[in-house]
Amino acid sequence: MLNENIKTIRKSKGLSQQELAVKLNVVRQTVSKWEQGLSVPDSDMLISLSEALETPVSTLLGETVVKTEDDTLKAISEKLEVINLQLAQRKTTRRKMIQWSLISLCAIIVIFFVILLKLESPYLGWNYSDPETAVLGVAFHSLEWLFVRIAPIILVGAIIGIFLTWKKE
């Protein structure tokens, strides 16, 4: 909500991200991150942002009722805390999605290895005098050869990724 409000109010005032950044003595990328919801301004910067956009802090934070007592630093810090909690939850959700994707990738690789071991490369016993059979046999052999050499590297990388995304609760 805060990110959309900053962007909407900035555009309604006819300011570019760069112009707003200059008013606030920050880099343009900071304004861009605020507008994308990747970060939030701290309470002092929120007040400066409010002054630069000539808009009450409560409006930036999404309140429709304007009360002067809501513009206290305590109220602002409480709202920023809620926003930070939401960002932390989003980060946790992403981390869990990545972790489960890596676990699934490991399982798929192991299952494929088991299948290859059970099949014992049946194409090695084929009659390669027929050109179509020869091409098909070479294709199967190439895929198996490539998988056996690349899959362990991917498996190790995925396992490392799982441990890196593992967070004790």
C-alpha positions in Angstrom: 0.0 0.0 0.0 2.8 2.5 1.0 4.6 1.7 -2.3 1.6 2.4 -4.4 0.8 5.6 -2.6 4.3 7.0 -3.0 4.2 6.2 -6.7 0.7 7.7 -7.2 1.3 10.8 -5.3 4.8 11.4 -6.9 3.2 11.1 -10.4 0.3 13.3 -9.4 2.8 16.0 -8.4 4.5 15.6 -11.7 7.8 14.5 -10.2 10.1 11.8 -11.7 11.8 9.3 -9.4 15.1 11.2 -9.9 13.5 14.6 -9.0 12.0 13.1 -5.8 15.4 11.5 -5.0 17.2 14.8 -5.3 14.6 16.5 -2.9 15.2 13.7 -0.4 19.0 13.5 -0.9 18.9 9.8 -1.8 19.7 7.9 -5.0 16.9 7.2 -7.6 17.2 3.5 -6.9 16.1 4.1 -3.3 12.8 5.7 -4.5 12.4 2.9 -7.0 12.8 0.2 -4.3 10.2 2.0 -2.2 7.8 2.1 -5.1 8.4 -1.6 -5.9 7.8 -2.5 -2.3 11.3 -4.0 -1.9 12.1 -1.7 1.0 10.4 1.0 3.1 11.6 4.4 4.3 12.4 4.8 7.9 10.4 7.1 10.1 12.6 10.2 9.5 12.7 9.6 5.8 8.9 9.1 5.8 8.5 12.5 7.3 10.9 14.0 4.7 9.0 12.2 2.0 5.7 13.6 3.3 7.2 17.1 3.2 8.6 16.7 -0.3 5.3 15.4 -1.7 3.3 18.0 0.4 1.2 15.1 1.6 0.4 14.0 5.2 2.2 10.9 6.4 -1.2 9.3 7.2 -2.1 9.6 3.5 1.2 8.0 2.4 0.5 5.1 4.8 -3.0 4.7 3.3 -5.3 6.2 5.9 -8.3 8.0 4.5 -9.1 9.9 7.7 -6.6 12.6 8.4 -5.9 13.1 12.1 -3.1 15.3 13.3 -2.4 13.1 16.3 -1.8 10.1 14.0 1.3 11.8 12.6 3.3 11.2 15.7 6.5 9.3 15.4 5.0 6.5 17.6 2.1 5.9 15.2 4.4 6.1 12.2 6.9 3.6 13.8 4.0 1.2 14.6 2.8 1.3 10.9 6.4 0.8 9.7 6.7 -2.2 12.0 3.6 -3.7 10.5 5.0 -3.1 7.0 8.3 -4.7 8.0 6.5 -7.7 9.4 4.7 -8.1 6.1 8.0 -7.9 4.2 9.5 -10.5 6.5 6.6 -12.9 5.9 7.0 -12.4 2.2 10.7 -13.2 2.4 10.0 -16.3 4.5 7.4 -17.5 2.0 9.9 -17.0 -0.9 12.6 -18.8 1.1 10.4 -21.8 1.7 9.3 -22.0 -1.9 12.9 -22.0 -3.1 13.8 -24.6 -0.5 10.9 -27.0 -1.5 11.7 -26.4 -5.2 15.3 -27.5 -4.5 14.1 -30.5 -2.5 11.9 -31.5 -5.4 14.8 -31.1 -7.9 16.9 -33.4 -5.8 14.1 -36.0 -5.6 13.6 -35.9 -9.4 17.4 -36.3 -10.0 17.6 -39.3 -7.7 14.5 -40.9 -9.2 15.9 -40.4 -12.7 19.2 -42.0 -11.6 17.3 -45.0 -10.2 15.4 -45.4 -13.5 18.6 -45.3 -15.5 20.2 -47.9 -13.2 17.1 -50.2 -13.5 17.1 -49.9 -17.3 20.8 -50.8 -17.6 21.1 -48.9 -20.9 19.1 -51.3 -23.1 20.1 -49.4 -26.3 23.6 -50.9 -26.0 22.2 -54.2 -27.2 20.4 -52.8 -30.2 21.2 -53.6 -33.8 22.8 -50.5 -35.2 22.8 -51.6 -38.8 19.5 -49.8 -39.3 20.2 -46.0 -39.6 17.1 -44.9 -37.7 17.9 -47.3 -34.8 21.5 -46.0 -34.8 20.4 -42.4 -34.6 17.9 -43.2 -31.8 20.6 -45.2 -29.9 23.1 -42.4 -30.2 20.5 -39.9 -29.0 19.7 -42.1 -25.9 23.4 -42.6 -25.2 24.1 -38.8 -25.5 21.2 -37.9 -23.1 22.3 -40.5 -20.6 26.0 -39.5 -20.9 25.1 -35.8 -20.4 22.7 -36.5 -17.5 25.3 -38.7 -15.6 27.9 -35.9 -15.9 25.7 -32.8 -15.2 23.1 -34.2 -12.7 25.6 -34.7 -9.8 26.8 -31.1 -10.1 23.2 -29.9 -10.1 22.4 -32.3 -7.2 25.3 -31.0 -5.1 24.3 -27.4 -5.9 20.7 -28.0 -4.9 21.7 -29.7 -1.6 23.9 -26.7 -0.8 21.0 -24.4 -1.7 18.7 -26.4 0.7 21.2 -25.9 3.5 21.6 -22.2 2.7 17.9 -21.6 2.7 17.4 -23.7 5.9 16.5 -21.4 8.8 15.9 -22.6 12.3 12.6 -21.2 13.6 
